[in-house]
């Protein structure tokens, strides 16, 4: 009997299935991590204690409506100058 003539046992099937699930989860994490670093909004909660967007360290990737409004206003002011 050669290696290719053998059928897969139930234990091997479960082991391969677990490997594929783990590999799929790893790819999903890597994809999501790369997607969030590409400039998409990832945060919706204000982290600045006083709520000032101008001094917030998370402004570049914040998706909070106030932060989006602030970024749009700053961009509009820069284009007017």
N, C-alpha and C positions, 0 to 999 in steps of 0.2 A: 504494500500500500504506500503510495506516495503522499506527499504533503497536500497536494491539490485534490486528492480523492476523498479526503476526510470532510465530514460535515461538522458544523459548529455545534458545540454542546450548549445547553441552557446557561451554564455558568460563564462560558466564553461570551455568549450573546449579551448577558447582563453586564459583563465587564466592558465590552466594547460600547454598549449603550451609555454606560456611565462616563466613559472616556469622551465620547462625542458630546454629551451634555456639558461636561466640564470645559471642553474646548470651545463649545458654542458660547458658554457664559464668559469665558475669557475674551473671546472676540467681541462680544457685546460690550464688555467693560472697556476694552481698548477703543472701540469705535465711539462709544459715548464720551470717553475722556478726550479723544481727539476732536470730536464734534464740539464739545464745550469750550475747548481752547481756541477754536477757530473764530471767535468773536461773537458767538451766539450768546444770548442772554441766559444766565444760569441761576441768578439769584433774584428773589422777589421780596426779600425781607431787608429792611433798612438796618444797617449795622452801626451807623453813627449814633452815639448816645443822644445828641441834640437834634438829629434829623437833618443836618445840613449836608446837602449833596456835594457842595464845593470842597469840603474838607474830608470827605469820605474816601477811604483807601480802596473801596470796592466799586467805585463809580464806573470804571471802564467796562465791567462785565455785569453790572447790576441791571435787573429787569423790572425793578419797582416802577410803577407809573410815575411817581414823582421824579425819579432819577431820569427816566426817559424824557420827561417834559423838560427837565433842567438841561439835559444834553442837547435837545432840539433848540432850546432858547440860546444856549451858548453858541451852537453852530450857526444859528440865524444872525446873532450879533457879530460873529467873526466874518460872515459873508457880507454884512453891511459895511464893515470897516474897510 
